[in-house]
Amino acid sequence: MNEPRIASLQRVTGETDISVTVNLDGTGAASIDTGIGFFDHMLSALAKHGMLDLDIVAKGDLHIDFHHTVEDTGIALGQAVARALGDKRGVRRFGSALVPLDEALAEVVVDLSGRPFLAWSVAFPAPQVGEVDTELFEEFFRAFAMAGMMTLHVTQKSGRNCHHIAESAFKATARALRMAVEYDPRAAGAIPSTKGVL
């Protein structure tokens, strides 16, 4: 369990071309270029606070809108995390975090269950933050959870500012994921499930 858990992949469709490398045992270093400034900012926060080394280059049909790029980045990142986790032997499996940003507060709970599900309870008071449609954040987290084969609950506890709400959600996800993927020294390398498989 001492080898770094690293995965790289490229996802190419008629709408996007995305390359992702993730190191679950990193230092929070990030090199992000999706062509969407605010989204890059959020993914950098995910890396920093999740202690993930994250390298993402996404080329998408931004002349249409940001939907395909945001969603497909979530799919590619989720697939990379799942690949890096392998059989999840020895990990804590569960993680949770409450993270504030000024008036905003987000709670995220993750289970590396192998059963993908997103419970999303976040309400943005405006349709956009920067140039990004706020509805796209739910699309990102759903794609990430489904492709990553994890149960993910994202709950907004408070918040009025769209930037703060989004950032608290990404940072809380980072902290919860960091906890879930950590090795549990008491687990002795066992798979954390009564079924013996996740």
NULOTI-979865 format. One line per field, with one value per residue: x, y, z of N, C-alpha, C in turn. Coordinates in Angstrom, 3 decimals, decimal comma. Example, Ala and Ser with C-alpha at 12.3 -4.5 7.8 and 13.67 -1.06 7.14 Angstrom:
<rs>
n_X <- 13,190; 12,850
n_Y <- -5,690; -2,250
n_Z <- 7,800; 7,080
ca_X <- 12,300; 13,670
ca_Y <- -4,500; -1,060
ca_Z <- 7,800; 7,140
c_X <- 13,200; 12,900
c_Y <- -3,300; 0,030
c_Z <- 7,800; 7,870
</rs>
This chain:
<rs>
n_X <- 0,823; 2,127; 2,759; 2,308; -0,968; -1,922; -3,482; -4,064; -5,897; -7,510; -10,286; -12,242; -14,653; -17,186; -17,619; -15,850; -12,387; -10,535; -7,955; -6,751; -4,861; -4,459; -3,258; -3,775; -2,362; -1,053; 0,197; -1,475; -0,961; -1,759; -2,567; -4,521; -6,574; -9,280; -10,420; -12,377; -12,551; -13,550; -14,315; -11,861; -10,697; -12,286; -11,679; -8,987; -9,126; -10,336; -8,242; -6,218; -7,309; -8,062; -5,718; -4,825; -2,862; -3,356; -3,892; -5,313; -6,445; -8,699; -10,461; -13,097; -16,393; -16,786; -17,841; -20,435; -21,724; -20,920; -21,593; -20,999; -18,225; -17,899; -19,455; -18,254; -15,675; -16,142; -16,899; -14,513; -12,696; -13,879; -13,679; -10,896; -10,239; -11,550; -10,111; -7,544; -7,996; -8,364; -9,024; -9,795; -8,757; -7,965; -8,658; -10,325; -12,916; -15,379; -16,124; -16,419; -17,301; -17,607; -17,574; -16,932; -17,362; -17,102; -20,318; -21,405; -21,978; -21,132; -21,959; -20,550; -20,765; -19,233; -19,198; -17,298; -18,626; -19,095; -21,571; -23,040; -24,294; -25,878; -26,841; -28,176; -28,446; -28,543; -28,911; -28,645; -28,652; -28,531; -28,409; -25,900; -22,350; -19,559; -18,844; -20,161; -22,926; -24,830; -26,265; -24,734; -22,956; -24,199; -24,405; -21,701; -20,957; -22,702; -21,850; -19,222; -19,628; -21,080; -19,321; -17,177; -18,071; -19,236; -21,108; -22,456; -23,205; -24,222; -24,766; -26,128; -25,798; -25,994; -25,896; -25,493; -24,088; -23,110; -20,541; -19,285; -20,924; -20,547; -17,762; -17,457; -18,765; -17,119; -14,724; -15,525; -16,170; -13,629; -12,300; -13,822; -13,457; -10,711; -10,505; -11,924; -10,402; -8,051; -5,657; -6,517; -5,001; -5,740; -7,075; -5,602; -5,144; -7,496; -10,514; -12,960; -15,713; -18,500; -19,191; -16,884; -16,033; -15,916
n_Y <- -1,209; 1,118; 2,190; 4,938; 5,946; 6,272; 7,374; 7,657; 8,904; 9,289; 10,824; 10,870; 12,355; 13,283; 15,807; 16,615; 16,519; 15,108; 14,941; 13,362; 13,139; 11,721; 11,709; 10,107; 10,200; 12,598; 16,017; 18,097; 19,534; 21,191; 21,308; 22,759; 23,097; 23,896; 25,703; 27,157; 29,540; 29,901; 27,308; 25,991; 27,147; 26,028; 23,284; 23,351; 24,005; 21,675; 19,854; 20,962; 20,958; 18,367; 17,064; 15,974; 15,302; 16,780; 16,781; 18,216; 18,554; 19,945; 20,053; 21,444; 21,942; 24,842; 26,976; 26,394; 25,804; 25,527; 23,085; 20,383; 20,212; 20,607; 18,490; 16,215; 16,409; 15,831; 13,134; 11,969; 12,575; 11,219; 8,563; 8,306; 8,569; 6,303; 4,308; 4,732; 4,051; 1,315; -1,868; -0,821; -1,657; -1,495; 1,192; 4,011; 4,351; 5,795; 9,296; 12,628; 16,112; 19,435; 22,559; 25,974; 29,071; 32,208; 33,410; 31,124; 27,618; 24,289; 20,834; 17,712; 14,290; 11,235; 7,971; 5,360; 3,327; 1,743; 1,845; 4,020; 7,251; 10,395; 12,743; 15,785; 18,855; 21,799; 25,206; 27,767; 31,296; 32,800; 32,601; 32,344; 32,158; 34,015; 33,165; 30,827; 28,663; 28,115; 25,787; 23,838; 22,843; 20,858; 18,974; 18,374; 17,211; 15,031; 13,540; 13,004; 11,478; 9,260; 8,149; 7,712; 5,747; 6,121; 6,993; 10,121; 12,840; 16,107; 18,952; 22,085; 24,161; 26,821; 30,088; 32,818; 33,958; 33,104; 32,329; 31,730; 29,642; 27,615; 27,227; 26,401; 23,972; 22,482; 22,462; 21,135; 18,669; 17,912; 17,608; 15,584; 13,495; 13,170; 12,099; 9,689; 8,208; 7,774; 5,580; 3,255; 2,620; 0,620; -1,205; -3,126; -3,687; -4,756; -5,133; -2,702; -3,783; -5,820; -7,569; -8,165; -7,045; -4,085
n_Z <- 0,000; -0,372; -2,793; -4,975; -5,877; -8,935; -11,891; -15,371; -18,136; -21,331; -22,743; -25,493; -27,486; -29,895; -29,057; -27,062; -25,960; -23,635; -21,297; -18,426; -15,471; -12,337; -9,038; -6,182; -3,871; -3,590; -3,367; -3,680; -5,925; -8,963; -12,409; -14,516; -17,319; -18,825; -20,427; -19,287; -17,067; -14,336; -13,693; -13,860; -11,618; -9,574; -9,862; -9,278; -6,588; -5,667; -6,052; -4,394; -1,738; -1,491; -1,506; -3,870; -6,693; -9,692; -13,094; -15,771; -19,025; -21,115; -24,088; -25,585; -27,089; -26,730; -28,036; -28,405; -25,836; -22,319; -21,338; -22,282; -21,906; -19,123; -18,021; -19,244; -18,305; -15,625; -15,905; -16,937; -14,864; -12,703; -13,644; -13,682; -10,960; -9,938; -11,255; -10,211; -7,564; -7,635; -6,253; -3,870; -1,521; 1,879; 2,252; 3,850; 2,994; 3,669; 3,865; 5,143; 5,282; 6,473; 5,150; 5,270; 3,456; 3,937; 4,138; 3,149; 3,475; 3,092; 3,135; 2,641; 1,979; 1,341; -0,048; -1,022; -2,542; -4,755; -5,767; -7,679; -7,005; -6,755; -4,433; -4,417; -3,017; -3,426; -3,906; -6,098; -6,068; -8,367; -11,979; -13,128; -12,487; -12,844; -16,117; -16,138; -16,204; -13,373; -13,008; -14,113; -12,276; -10,775; -12,816; -13,239; -10,734; -10,658; -12,891; -12,073; -9,721; -10,746; -12,708; -11,078; -9,439; -6,881; -3,928; -3,398; -1,460; -1,538; 0,175; 0,643; 3,304; 3,978; 2,399; 0,105; -1,923; -5,133; -6,037; -3,591; -2,662; -4,609; -4,378; -1,708; -1,870; -3,630; -2,158; 0,167; -0,936; -1,734; 0,751; 1,943; 0,114; 0,288; 2,878; 2,527; 0,656; 1,958; 3,445; 5,946; 8,893; 10,653; 9,165; 7,930; 5,234; 4,271; 2,316; 2,667; 3,300; 4,108; 2,171; 0,912; -1,398; -3,343
ca_X <- 0,000; 3,014; 2,880; 1,353; -2,134; -1,946; -4,154; -4,184; -6,766; -7,987; -11,663; -12,479; -15,965; -17,402; -17,819; -14,741; -11,155; -10,114; -6,882; -6,716; -3,981; -4,721; -2,477; -4,545; -1,419; -0,263; 0,420; -2,423; -0,510; -2,770; -2,393; -5,881; -6,900; -10,510; -10,939; -13,442; -11,762; -14,081; -14,277; -10,464; -10,523; -12,925; -10,922; -7,744; -9,484; -10,548; -6,918; -5,496; -7,877; -8,146; -4,347; -4,715; -2,160; -4,372; -3,517; -6,473; -6,528; -9,973; -10,794; -14,499; -17,144; -17,192; -18,586; -21,851; -21,859; -19,929; -22,178; -20,288; -16,892; -18,028; -19,938; -17,290; -14,558; -16,586; -16,829; -13,108; -12,082; -14,426; -13,078; -9,495; -10,215; -11,911; -8,990; -6,448; -8,381; -8,274; -10,052; -10,091; -8,245; -7,303; -9,053; -11,357; -14,165; -16,310; -15,545; -17,394; -16,709; -18,366; -16,612; -17,526; -16,686; -17,886; -21,687; -21,788; -21,534; -21,499; -21,664; -20,410; -20,505; -18,918; -19,013; -16,713; -19,469; -19,307; -22,953; -23,024; -25,510; -25,687; -27,916; -27,772; -29,366; -27,846; -29,729; -27,916; -29,599; -28,401; -28,217; -24,513; -21,232; -18,649; -19,528; -20,642; -24,289; -24,722; -26,862; -23,720; -22,243; -24,869; -24,027; -20,338; -20,914; -23,381; -20,945; -18,089; -20,086; -21,451; -18,133; -16,294; -18,708; -19,331; -22,286; -22,023; -24,250; -23,758; -25,858; -25,870; -26,370; -26,305; -25,173; -26,205; -23,199; -22,928; -19,126; -19,031; -21,656; -19,845; -16,430; -17,586; -19,137; -15,931; -13,758; -16,055; -15,980; -12,204; -11,953; -14,490; -12,798; -9,401; -10,705; -12,401; -9,377; -6,899; -5,495; -6,856; -3,955; -6,344; -7,774; -4,674; -5,248; -8,750; -11,521; -13,896; -17,086; -18,841; -19,296; -15,538; -15,760; -16,573
ca_Y <- 0,000; 2,264; 2,714; 6,018; 5,538; 7,212; 6,897; 8,599; 8,466; 10,280; 10,575; 11,626; 12,218; 14,276; 17,112; 16,975; 15,725; 15,387; 14,133; 13,499; 12,334; 11,971; 10,999; 10,188; 10,377; 13,750; 17,149; 19,152; 20,254; 21,159; 21,961; 22,628; 23,954; 23,471; 26,812; 27,803; 30,061; 29,623; 25,852; 25,705; 27,582; 25,047; 22,035; 23,583; 23,902; 20,248; 19,239; 21,506; 20,563; 16,913; 16,555; 15,229; 15,902; 16,731; 17,372; 18,108; 19,393; 19,677; 20,836; 21,158; 22,815; 25,987; 27,920; 26,045; 26,221; 24,862; 21,875; 19,152; 20,235; 20,426; 17,141; 15,210; 16,483; 15,063; 11,709; 11,563; 12,630; 10,108; 7,325; 8,281; 8,299; 4,894; 3,487; 4,884; 3,359; -0,135; -2,617; -0,035; -2,399; -0,741; 2,594; 4,287; 4,220; 6,889; 10,586; 13,703; 17,411; 20,682; 23,601; 27,294; 30,173; 33,359; 33,077; 29,830; 26,413; 23,071; 19,548; 16,640; 12,947; 10,336; 6,545; 4,698; 2,152; 0,994; 2,100; 5,454; 8,004; 11,779; 13,485; 17,185; 19,797; 23,075; 26,188; 28,994; 32,403; 33,434; 31,579; 32,237; 32,692; 34,253; 32,833; 29,447; 28,438; 27,445; 24,455; 22,895; 22,230; 19,592; 18,052; 17,921; 16,305; 13,790; 12,797; 12,568; 10,401; 8,085; 7,550; 7,302; 4,641; 6,519; 7,701; 11,474; 13,747; 17,493; 19,709; 23,477; 24,498; 28,248; 30,776; 33,750; 34,317; 31,910; 31,941; 31,107; 28,372; 26,641; 26,928; 25,608; 22,608; 21,818; 22,248; 20,088; 17,410; 17,599; 17,119; 14,298; 12,502; 12,929; 11,193; 8,383; 7,455; 7,520; 4,246; 3,080; 1,757; -0,502; -2,099; -4,205; -4,003; -5,436; -4,380; -2,250; -4,182; -7,186; -8,407; -8,521; -6,398; -2,796
ca_Z <- 0,000; -0,380; -4,149; -5,283; -6,656; -10,043; -13,104; -16,482; -19,230; -22,283; -23,173; -26,721; -28,111; -30,933; -28,418; -26,185; -25,900; -22,257; -20,720; -16,966; -14,627; -10,925; -8,029; -4,940; -2,761; -3,992; -2,468; -4,018; -7,115; -10,018; -13,699; -15,045; -18,454; -19,491; -21,212; -18,502; -15,951; -13,003; -13,513; -13,536; -10,227; -8,707; -9,933; -8,536; -5,170; -5,414; -5,935; -3,235; -0,448; -1,474; -1,589; -5,124; -7,811; -10,740; -14,380; -16,663; -20,220; -21,774; -25,271; -25,856; -27,996; -25,915; -28,870; -28,233; -24,445; -21,467; -20,761; -22,632; -21,298; -17,676; -17,740; -19,667; -17,360; -14,465; -16,250; -17,044; -13,537; -11,928; -14,137; -13,261; -9,512; -9,754; -11,732; -9,256; -6,327; -7,799; -5,517; -2,658; -0,365; 2,933; 2,376; 4,852; 2,238; 3,952; 4,201; 5,277; 5,591; 6,476; 4,794; 5,060; 2,774; 4,384; 4,557; 2,570; 4,186; 2,372; 3,751; 1,651; 2,495; 0,236; 0,208; -2,195; -2,385; -5,986; -6,186; -7,970; -6,695; -6,319; -3,771; -4,618; -2,393; -3,537; -4,634; -6,422; -6,207; -9,674; -13,005; -13,554; -11,715; -13,954; -17,369; -16,003; -15,719; -12,082; -13,097; -14,582; -11,158; -10,500; -13,888; -12,965; -9,587; -11,025; -13,767; -11,253; -8,836; -11,527; -13,306; -9,989; -8,722; -5,479; -3,442; -3,056; -0,981; -1,465; 0,787; 0,990; 4,612; 3,912; 1,345; -0,766; -3,013; -5,976; -6,001; -2,291; -2,585; -5,442; -3,847; -0,485; -2,278; -4,172; -1,079; 1,043; -1,664; -1,658; 2,091; 2,161; -0,730; 0,899; 4,005; 2,059; -0,073; 2,819; 4,006; 7,359; 9,455; 11,381; 8,235; 7,555; 3,822; 3,948; 1,581; 3,698; 3,020; 4,557; 0,973; 0,468; -2,670; -3,547
c_X <- 0,863; 3,192; 1,867; 0,231; -2,392; -2,678; -4,221; -5,144; -7,092; -9,379; -11,957; -13,874; -16,055; -17,534; -16,621; -13,557; -10,510; -9,052; -6,811; -5,638; -4,257; -3,804; -3,195; -3,652; -0,495; -0,139; -0,556; -2,001; -1,531; -2,299; -3,692; -6,084; -8,108; -11,043; -12,047; -12,813; -12,274; -14,062; -12,850; -10,179; -11,106; -12,154; -9,576; -7,982; -9,717; -9,219; -6,231; -6,009; -8,113; -6,786; -4,196; -3,769; -3,046; -3,883; -4,674; -6,319; -7,804; -10,164; -12,211; -15,137; -17,705; -17,948; -20,083; -22,293; -20,864; -20,368; -21,343; -18,923; -16,961; -18,434; -18,884; -16,020; -14,906; -16,501; -15,380; -12,423; -12,580; -13,824; -11,631; -9,372; -10,527; -10,766; -7,825; -6,732; -8,233; -9,383; -10,402; -9,644; -7,547; -7,717; -10,140; -12,768; -15,115; -15,544; -16,634; -16,679; -17,768; -17,363; -17,339; -16,710; -17,547; -19,288; -22,148; -21,210; -22,044; -21,103; -21,613; -20,078; -20,300; -18,752; -18,493; -17,344; -19,477; -20,726; -23,094; -24,370; -25,102; -26,962; -27,472; -28,833; -28,671; -28,697; -28,920; -28,910; -29,527; -28,081; -26,772; -23,563; -20,080; -19,405; -20,186; -22,092; -24,205; -25,339; -25,839; -22,945; -22,888; -24,499; -22,619; -20,321; -21,636; -22,468; -19,769; -18,480; -20,392; -20,220; -17,164; -16,851; -18,776; -20,708; -21,823; -23,233; -23,642; -24,924; -25,396; -26,576; -26,760; -25,545; -26,058; -25,397; -22,860; -21,486; -18,827; -19,704; -20,925; -18,513; -16,500; -17,958; -17,932; -14,922; -14,236; -15,933; -14,529; -11,835; -12,585; -13,820; -11,420; -9,502; -11,048; -11,304; -8,136; -6,853; -5,810; -5,832; -4,506; -6,958; -6,906; -4,847; -6,522; -9,635; -12,625; -15,365; -17,316; -18,980; -17,943; -15,164; -16,526; -16,546
c_Y <- 1,267; 2,874; 3,846; 5,509; 6,579; 6,575; 8,019; 8,031; 9,635; 9,868; 11,477; 11,312; 13,226; 15,680; 17,578; 16,029; 16,069; 14,406; 14,427; 12,593; 12,725; 11,106; 11,177; 10,457; 11,557; 14,812; 18,288; 19,978; 20,107; 21,898; 21,736; 23,596; 23,380; 24,533; 27,574; 28,257; 29,693; 28,130; 25,408; 26,034; 26,549; 23,719; 22,168; 23,503; 22,451; 19,537; 19,673; 20,932; 19,058; 16,249; 15,600; 15,987; 15,690; 17,472; 17,136; 19,078; 18,989; 20,626; 20,465; 22,181; 24,017; 27,033; 27,618; 26,455; 25,406; 23,478; 20,633; 19,092; 19,976; 18,994; 16,087; 15,241; 15,719; 13,564; 11,234; 11,563; 11,493; 8,774; 7,201; 7,976; 6,826; 3,976; 3,541; 4,137; 1,845; -0,841; -1,987; -0,730; -1,447; 0,704; 2,769; 4,136; 5,401; 8,177; 11,633; 14,990; 18,488; 21,796; 24,926; 28,136; 31,400; 32,902; 31,700; 28,678; 25,200; 21,855; 18,495; 15,345; 12,033; 8,913; 5,926; 3,313; 1,229; 1,127; 3,599; 6,120; 9,419; 12,283; 14,942; 18,100; 21,150; 24,005; 27,463; 30,134; 33,119; 32,361; 31,393; 32,711; 32,804; 34,012; 31,467; 29,427; 27,630; 26,045; 23,402; 22,244; 20,901; 18,555; 17,515; 16,884; 14,991; 12,929; 12,220; 11,384; 9,130; 7,383; 7,050; 6,180; 4,924; 7,107; 9,048; 12,315; 15,137; 18,346; 21,118; 23,787; 25,976; 28,853; 31,656; 34,074; 33,068; 31,411; 31,193; 29,744; 27,292; 26,242; 26,115; 24,170; 21,846; 21,519; 21,168; 18,720; 16,968; 16,990; 15,767; 13,196; 12,156; 11,934; 9,782; 7,558; 7,161; 6,067; 4,272; 2,131; 0,564; -1,546; -3,253; -4,643; -4,693; -4,523; -4,000; -2,518; -5,593; -8,134; -8,873; -7,910; -5,078; -2,464
c_Z <- 0,000; -1,762; -4,354; -6,175; -7,735; -11,222; -14,123; -17,514; -20,141; -22,732; -24,361; -27,248; -29,249; -30,386; -27,589; -26,368; -24,564; -21,822; -19,221; -16,388; -13,182; -10,079; -6,701; -3,733; -3,025; -2,915; -2,721; -5,218; -8,232; -11,257; -14,459; -16,200; -19,177; -20,440; -20,514; -17,188; -14,576; -12,698; -13,189; -12,075; -9,260; -8,706; -9,221; -7,036; -4,774; -5,212; -4,640; -1,924; -0,350; -1,459; -2,766; -6,042; -9,028; -11,973; -15,339; -17,825; -20,946; -22,946; -25,669; -26,764; -27,236; -26,723; -28,828; -26,838; -23,635; -21,005; -21,026; -21,946; -19,803; -17,343; -18,082; -18,813; -16,090; -14,716; -16,249; -15,684; -12,655; -12,342; -13,669; -11,773; -9,254; -10,163; -10,742; -7,953; -6,436; -7,025; -4,170; -1,376; 0,612; 3,093; 3,444; 4,280; 2,442; 4,259; 4,300; 5,647; 5,582; 6,223; 4,557; 4,089; 3,003; 4,797; 4,079; 3,383; 3,423; 3,180; 2,645; 2,375; 1,295; 0,750; -1,086; -2,349; -3,591; -6,506; -6,436; -7,706; -6,309; -5,665; -3,725; -4,021; -2,281; -4,390; -4,841; -6,643; -7,550; -10,711; -13,443; -12,464; -12,694; -15,243; -17,309; -15,518; -14,430; -12,105; -13,538; -13,444; -10,766; -11,563; -13,673; -11,846; -9,885; -11,897; -12,982; -10,370; -9,619; -12,095; -12,241; -9,135; -7,221; -5,185; -2,924; -2,672; -0,834; -0,992; 1,131; 2,312; 4,684; 2,751; 0,493; -2,021; -3,834; -5,980; -4,703; -2,170; -3,382; -4,827; -2,562; -0,818; -2,819; -3,070; -0,113; 0,377; -1,591; -0,312; 2,385; 1,359; -0,175; 2,050; 3,514; 1,403; 0,766; 3,261; 5,499; 7,976; 10,224; 10,453; 7,752; 6,100; 3,393; 3,091; 2,559; 3,359; 3,544; 3,380; 0,477; -0,870; -2,716; -5,042
</rs>
